[in-house]
Amino acid sequence: MLLMVIQVNAAVIGIGLIIVFWGASLSVAIIKTFSSLAGILKWNPFNMVFVTQQLSSPAYADLSLLTNSQLVLGTLVYSIIFLIIGYHQFKVRAI
């Protein structure tokens, strides 16, 4: 999906790596900064990066503010949403 929006391979790879390595930290920073909105912000897509860490170590639930089932469900929902958006962008893009 990023490639359809940005169309520069190096930038897409860089953004992807940033999301993978810093997504969880960015999510925690956002939630702590706006703690009054934590109920909504805990569902941000960067928080879904915790799924692999939290399933292996339940202590991460304190950081993500989501249970394992909520985190897995959120990851699946965001995956479907981003696949649909990416497919739509690919479909309308002239190749």
C-alpha positions, 0 to 999 in steps of 0.5 A: 500500500505504501508503494502505491502512495509514495512510489519511491522504493527506498522511501517505502522500505525506510518507512516500513522499517521505521514502523516495524522498529519504532511503531510500538514505541511511538504508540506508547508515547502517543498514549502516554502524552494524551492519557485522557484519550487512552481509551481511543488511542489504544486502538491506533495501528502502531499499537498492533505491532505489539501482537508478537511481543504480547502473545509471547510475554503478557507483560506487554499488555500494560503497554498496549492497554489491550488484551491478547484477544483484542490485540489479535482482533485489532491486528486482523481488522487493520490488516483487512482495512489496509489490504482493501485500501492497497488493493483499491489503490493498485486497481486504480493506478495506471501501470 
